[in-house]
């Protein structure tokens, strides 16, 4: 009887161990599955968070770039507006001064429609190659120019007219031609851009001599430099004044400013910009 009980107990223990093993394995599997599911869910959450973060970063970058582009365009517009306002102010300033003291240089321009008052051809000798338009000067210049040329002739100096008035389009053609033949750097040193040429004002004229070699040291250039102020003219682009006028020295280019201003400018060795305080 005791042997039978021992066998029953042993069998029961084996059954209990077997069930415990089976149930423990299932729990382990369930734990692994749960762990895997948790990992998958965490990965999905992380990926989703990363995607949302990347989208937010991209959106922020695009927004920032958009703002930067808008700001850049705004700055460019403001700069263009400022330049236009300055040009208008400069042109308005020119309107409020005497005709003979009109300032035209690289900073102070004329509109493309500007035409001098009383354009006329003075009674002086011009180079045969001079265009008809270039033989004209503003009405206020005609008489003083004739007096200068005639007085020079009486004193043994022959001066010939070369180029007076130039329209906006004519100056545009001159500038383009010089750029093409000599390059932009040299063209900018001696030729004004259209709208910023004194020739459009009709208040100046380029003169020359019979040999067409008009430089400092020739009797014609020396006479002109010493005497043009007597008739209300100045050497518009004096020596060592490029930093003021923006143009290299041109002994042949004279500008009418009236006798009073011409004498002051000549006696003090200054440029028109300095006389006008601009």
C-alpha positions as CSV (number, residue, x, y, z in Angstrom):
1,X,0.0,0.0,0.0
2,X,2.8,2.4,0.8
3,X,4.5,1.7,-2.5
4,X,1.3,2.6,-4.3
5,X,1.0,5.9,-2.5
6,X,4.6,6.8,-3.3
7,X,4.0,6.1,-7.0
8,X,0.8,8.2,-6.9
9,X,2.7,11.1,-5.2
10,X,5.6,10.8,-7.6
11,X,3.2,10.8,-10.6
12,X,1.4,13.8,-9.2
13,X,4.7,15.7,-8.7
14,X,5.7,15.0,-12.3
15,X,2.3,16.2,-13.5
16,X,2.6,19.4,-11.5
17,X,6.2,20.0,-12.7
18,X,5.1,19.5,-16.3
19,X,2.2,21.9,-16.0
20,X,4.5,24.5,-14.4
21,X,7.0,24.1,-17.2
22,X,4.4,24.5,-19.9
23,X,2.7,27.5,-18.2
24,X,6.1,29.1,-17.5
25,X,7.1,28.8,-21.2
26,X,3.9,30.3,-22.4
27,X,4.3,33.2,-20.0
28,X,7.9,33.7,-21.3
29,X,6.6,33.6,-24.9
30,X,3.9,36.1,-24.0
31,X,6.5,38.3,-22.3
32,X,8.7,38.2,-25.4
33,X,5.8,39.0,-27.6
34,X,4.8,41.9,-25.4
35,X,8.4,43.1,-25.3
36,X,8.6,42.9,-29.1
37,X,5.3,44.7,-29.4
38,X,6.5,47.4,-27.0
39,X,9.7,47.8,-29.0
40,X,7.8,48.0,-32.3
41,X,5.5,50.6,-30.8
42,X,8.4,52.6,-29.4
43,X,10.2,52.5,-32.8
44,X,7.0,53.6,-34.5
45,X,6.6,56.5,-32.0
46,X,10.2,57.4,-32.4
47,X,10.0,57.4,-36.2
48,X,6.8,59.4,-36.1
49,X,8.5,61.9,-33.7
50,X,11.5,62.1,-35.9
51,X,9.4,62.6,-39.0
52,X,7.4,65.3,-37.3
53,X,10.6,67.0,-36.1
54,X,12.1,66.8,-39.6
55,X,9.0,68.3,-41.1
56,X,9.0,71.1,-38.5
57,X,12.7,71.8,-39.2
58,X,12.0,71.8,-43.0
59,X,9.0,74.1,-42.5
60,X,11.1,76.4,-40.3
61,X,14.0,76.4,-42.9
62,X,11.6,77.1,-45.7
63,X,9.9,79.9,-43.7
64,X,13.3,81.3,-42.8
65,X,14.4,81.2,-46.4
66,X,11.2,82.8,-47.5
67,X,11.6,85.6,-45.0
68,X,15.3,86.1,-46.1
69,X,14.3,86.3,-49.8
70,X,11.5,88.8,-49.0
71,X,13.9,90.9,-46.8
72,X,16.5,90.8,-49.7
73,X,13.9,92.0,-52.2
74,X,12.7,94.6,-49.8
75,X,16.3,95.9,-49.3
76,X,16.8,96.0,-53.1
77,X,13.6,97.8,-53.6
78,X,14.5,100.3,-50.9
79,X,17.9,100.9,-52.4
80,X,16.4,101.4,-55.9
81,X,13.9,103.8,-54.4
82,X,16.6,105.7,-52.6
83,X,18.7,106.1,-55.8
84,X,15.6,107.3,-57.7
85,X,14.8,109.8,-54.9
86,X,18.3,111.0,-54.9
87,X,18.3,111.5,-58.6
88,X,15.0,113.4,-58.4
89,X,16.3,115.6,-55.6
90,X,19.5,116.3,-57.6
91,X,17.5,117.2,-60.7
92,X,15.2,119.4,-58.6
93,X,18.2,121.1,-57.1
94,X,19.4,121.9,-60.6
95,X,16.1,123.5,-61.4
96,X,16.3,126.0,-58.6
97,X,19.7,127.6,-59.7
98,X,20.8,129.9,-62.4
99,X,21.0,128.3,-65.8
100,X,24.7,129.0,-66.2
101,X,25.4,127.3,-62.9
102,X,23.6,124.1,-63.7
103,X,25.7,121.2,-62.4
104,X,26.0,118.1,-64.5
105,X,28.4,115.3,-63.5
106,X,28.3,111.6,-62.5
107,X,26.0,112.3,-59.6
108,X,23.9,115.1,-61.0
109,X,22.1,114.2,-64.1
110,X,19.6,115.5,-66.6
111,X,16.5,113.7,-67.9
112,X,16.7,112.2,-71.3
113,X,14.1,114.8,-72.5
114,X,16.1,117.8,-71.3
115,X,16.8,120.4,-74.1
116,X,18.7,123.6,-73.4
117,X,16.9,126.9,-74.0
118,X,17.6,128.8,-77.3
119,X,19.8,126.2,-78.9
120,X,21.7,128.1,-81.7
121,X,24.8,127.7,-83.9
122,X,27.4,130.4,-83.0
123,X,29.2,132.3,-85.7
124,X,32.5,130.5,-85.3
125,X,34.5,128.1,-87.4
126,X,33.9,124.4,-86.7
127,X,35.8,121.3,-87.8
128,X,34.3,120.0,-91.0
129,X,33.6,116.6,-89.4
130,X,31.4,118.2,-86.6
131,X,27.8,117.0,-86.8
132,X,25.1,119.7,-87.1
133,X,23.7,119.0,-83.6
134,X,27.2,119.4,-82.1
135,X,27.5,122.9,-83.6
136,X,24.7,124.1,-81.3
137,X,25.1,125.6,-77.9
138,X,22.5,127.1,-75.4
139,X,21.3,130.6,-76.3
140,X,23.1,132.1,-73.2
141,X,26.4,130.8,-74.5
142,X,26.4,132.1,-78.1
143,X,27.6,135.6,-77.7
144,X,30.3,134.9,-75.0
145,X,31.7,132.1,-77.2
146,X,31.8,134.3,-80.3
147,X,33.7,136.9,-78.3
148,X,36.2,134.4,-76.9
149,X,36.9,132.9,-80.4
150,X,37.2,136.3,-82.0
151,X,39.5,137.7,-79.3
152,X,41.7,134.7,-79.5
153,X,42.0,135.1,-83.3
154,X,42.9,138.8,-82.8
155,X,45.7,137.7,-80.5
156,X,47.0,135.1,-83.0
157,X,45.3,132.1,-81.6
158,X,43.0,130.0,-83.9
159,X,40.4,128.0,-82.0
160,X,37.9,125.7,-83.8
161,X,34.7,124.4,-82.5
162,X,34.5,120.7,-82.2
163,X,31.6,119.4,-80.2
164,X,29.0,121.5,-78.3
165,X,25.5,120.2,-77.6
166,X,24.7,116.5,-77.6
167,X,21.3,115.0,-77.1
168,X,20.8,112.1,-74.7
169,X,20.8,109.7,-77.6
170,X,23.9,111.3,-79.2
171,X,25.8,110.9,-75.9
172,X,24.6,107.3,-75.7
173,X,26.1,106.6,-79.1
174,X,29.4,108.4,-78.2
175,X,29.7,106.4,-74.9
176,X,28.9,103.0,-76.6
177,X,31.4,103.8,-79.4
178,X,34.2,104.6,-76.9
179,X,33.5,101.5,-74.8
180,X,33.7,99.4,-78.0
181,X,36.9,101.0,-79.2
182,X,38.8,101.6,-76.0
183,X,37.2,99.6,-73.3
184,X,34.8,100.5,-70.5
185,X,37.5,101.6,-68.0
186,X,39.0,104.2,-70.4
187,X,35.6,105.3,-71.7
188,X,34.4,106.0,-68.1
189,X,37.6,108.1,-67.5
190,X,36.8,110.5,-70.3
191,X,33.2,110.1,-71.5
192,X,30.2,110.6,-69.3
193,X,27.3,108.2,-69.5
194,X,24.1,109.4,-71.2
195,X,22.1,111.7,-69.0
196,X,25.2,112.7,-67.0
197,X,27.1,114.6,-69.8
198,X,27.5,118.3,-69.6
199,X,27.2,118.4,-73.4
200,X,23.5,117.8,-73.0
201,X,23.2,121.0,-71.1
202,X,24.4,123.1,-74.1
203,X,26.6,125.1,-71.7
204,X,29.9,123.6,-72.8
205,X,31.9,123.0,-75.9
206,X,35.1,121.2,-76.9
207,X,37.5,123.3,-78.9
208,X,40.6,122.3,-80.8
209,X,43.3,123.8,-83.0
210,X,44.2,123.3,-86.7
211,X,46.5,120.4,-86.0
212,X,43.9,118.8,-83.8
213,X,46.6,118.3,-81.1
214,X,45.1,120.3,-78.2
215,X,47.1,119.5,-75.1
216,X,48.8,121.5,-72.3
217,X,51.9,123.2,-73.6
218,X,50.4,124.1,-77.0
219,X,49.9,127.8,-77.5
220,X,46.2,127.3,-78.0
221,X,45.6,125.3,-74.9
222,X,47.8,127.6,-72.8
223,X,46.0,130.7,-74.1
224,X,42.6,129.2,-73.4
225,X,43.5,128.2,-69.8
226,X,44.7,131.7,-69.0
227,X,42.0,133.7,-70.7
228,X,38.7,131.8,-71.0
229,X,37.5,133.2,-67.6
230,X,37.4,136.7,-69.1
231,X,34.5,135.6,-71.2
232,X,32.7,133.7,-68.5
233,X,34.2,130.2,-69.2
234,X,36.2,127.8,-67.1
235,X,38.3,124.8,-67.9
236,X,35.7,122.4,-66.6
237,X,38.0,119.5,-65.8
238,X,41.2,121.0,-64.3
239,X,44.5,119.2,-63.5
240,X,44.5,117.2,-60.3
241,X,40.8,117.5,-59.8
242,X,39.6,114.1,-61.0
243,X,38.7,113.2,-57.4
244,X,36.3,116.1,-57.4
245,X,34.9,116.1,-61.0
246,X,35.2,112.4,-61.7
247,X,36.8,113.2,-65.1
248,X,40.4,113.3,-66.3
249,X,41.9,116.7,-67.2
250,X,40.5,118.0,-70.5
251,X,42.2,121.3,-71.6
252,X,39.9,121.5,-74.6
253,X,36.5,121.4,-72.7
254,X,35.3,124.8,-71.6
255,X,32.1,125.5,-69.7
256,X,30.1,128.7,-69.5
257,X,29.3,129.8,-65.9
258,X,29.1,133.6,-66.2
259,X,32.0,136.1,-65.7
260,X,31.6,136.4,-61.9
261,X,31.8,132.7,-61.2
262,X,34.4,132.1,-63.8
263,X,36.8,134.7,-62.3
264,X,36.4,133.3,-58.8
265,X,36.9,129.7,-60.0
266,X,40.0,130.7,-62.0
267,X,41.6,132.9,-59.3
268,X,41.1,130.1,-56.6
269,X,42.1,127.2,-58.8
270,X,39.0,125.2,-57.9
271,X,36.4,123.1,-59.8
272,X,32.8,123.9,-60.4
273,X,31.7,121.4,-57.8
274,X,33.8,123.1,-55.2
275,X,32.4,126.5,-56.1
276,X,28.9,125.2,-55.7
277,X,29.7,123.3,-52.6
278,X,28.7,120.0,-54.0
